[in-house]
Amino acid sequence: MNNVISLKRETKQPATSIAESFFRTMLVLCTIAIILFIVSLSVGSSFIHPIQIIKELIGFKSGEFDYVLHTLRLPRVLLAFLVGGALGVAGLILQAIIRNPLASPDIIGITSGASVGAIMFIVYLTGTVSIHFLPVAAIIGAATVSFVIYLLSWKRGVTPFRLVLIGIGVAAAMKAIVMLMLVVSETAIATKSYLWLTGSLYGANWNDVYAMLPWLLLFIPVALYLSRTVDVMELGDLLATGLGVHVQRKRVILLVVSVALAGSAVAFAGGIEFIGLIAPHIGRKLIGRSFRMLVPISGLLGGILVVCADMIARTAFLPLDIPAGVFTAAIGAPFFIYLLYKGRNA
């Protein structure tokens, strides 16, 4: 009922004012992203002046900063932005199809599934299979666990309430499996696995960027294409069905899109949590509930959050390089508690 009321309130606003608000917000976020991008490339164990960064990026290369900038920092910052964008849109999709503001890939089990796949690879296949197949293992884990969650939730269709409850239960089971594998594995492998679980962009390279980019280019347009359907589904399954929407079919497609985006992000950056929870909420505060407008806004916000977290992680405690997931969790956990407190009477 609240969704219907909020949607009616939005439809009363002139279309031109909504569009102006969207483009104004996009302009501000793009400006913030560009500034953060340059600052993140500038700071580190060695400082590079922002003017020099701009010169290097537009082609006036001095050769002095080729390794630090083009090999170490640039692919890492780009991968952070892509990972954050994927997690932001994945969380937005889950919150829309489940109609629960607490839904995100790490809370309902998708991230945990990817973690199980990756840790199984690290523990049992390291040394026999190339490490380049680690992302494949993570994506397979995310897809398998998502299928199990959907299968267990099915009872003459899947309702959002069952999906989120079973997802939370399966996520807890997957985390228990991960901890068991870490306990029984060798110390060196357990340490490596734990760092991956925390969520780190350390060692990111251009191959990671090129491998991550197609996932966003393929699945974000699909999310935009289904935006009208999502807006109708938020009104409830019965009303959406009455308006001619094949709810279960569309929910499966949207879940696949969310799994692909979240699984690929976890595959290349580890268990960076809470971005999929925070970014959509900030987006709704800025421009309202229109899914079509929230997709790019959530992606931008997710990218900004991860780039900012990674920049702090690699500069705040030099020469230590702290996993970015530590800082996203430090922000996300209190935000999650705030949402629980805010919705305690709902």
C-alpha positions, 0 to 999 in steps of 0.5 A: 500500500505504501508503494502505491501511495508513493508512486501516486505522489511521484506521478503528480509531479511534472515530468519535466521537474523529475527529468530536471532533478535526474539530470541535475543529480547525474551531473553532480554525481559525475562531477564528484566521480571525476574529482574522486577519480583524479584524487584517488590516482594522485594519492598513495605511497608517492604523491602525483600532482592532479594536474600531472594526472590530467596531463597523463590521462589526455596523452601528455606522458612524461614516462616518469609515472608510467608504472605507478599510474598506468600499471598500479593505480589506474586499473585498480581505481577503474575496477573499484568503480566497475565493482561498485557500479555492479553491486549498486545495481544488483542491490537495487534490483533485489530491493525492487523484486523482493520489495524489501529495503533490507535486501542486498546481494550480501544479505540474501545469500548471493555474495555468500554463494560466490564466496563458497565457490571462490574459497573452494577453488582456493582451498582445493584447486590452488596449484592444480588449476590456474588462478585466472579461473577464480572469477569463474568459480565465484560466479558459478557459486553465486548462480548455484546458491541463487538457484537453490534459494529460488527453488526452496522458495517456490510454492505455486510461485515465489513470494518476496517474503519467502525469498528473503527469509530463505535467502538469509537462512541459506546465506548463514549456511554458506558462511558456516561452510566457508568458516569450516573450510578455513578452519580445516585448510592450511594456514597460508591458504586460510590467510589468503582466503580470509583476505579475499573474503574481506574484499580487496582490490589489491593487485588489480590489473588491466585484465581484471578491468577488461574481464569485468567491463562486459558484465556491466555492458551486457546486464545493466541495459537489460535492467534498464529495458525491464524498468517499466516492468519493475515499477509495476511489480513494486505495486504487488504481484496480484496487481502486476499480474492483473496488468498483464505482467508475467511476474514469475518469469520477470522475477527470474530474469531480474534475479539472473541479472542481479546474480550476474552483476553481484557474482562478477563483482565478488569474483574480481574484488572479494566480499565487499559488503553493504554497497548493494544496500546503501547505494539504492537507498541514497539514490531514492533519497535523491530522485525518488522511486523511478527504477529507470532513473535509479539504475544509473544513479545507483551504479554511480553511487556504488562506484563512488562508494567503493573508490572512496573506500579503496582510496582510504584503505590504501592510504590511511595506514601506509605502508599497509594496504587494508582491504576496502571491505573493512571500510564498507562494512564500517559504514554499512553495518550502522546503516543496516542497524538504522534501517532495522530501527527505522522499520521496527514498527512496519 
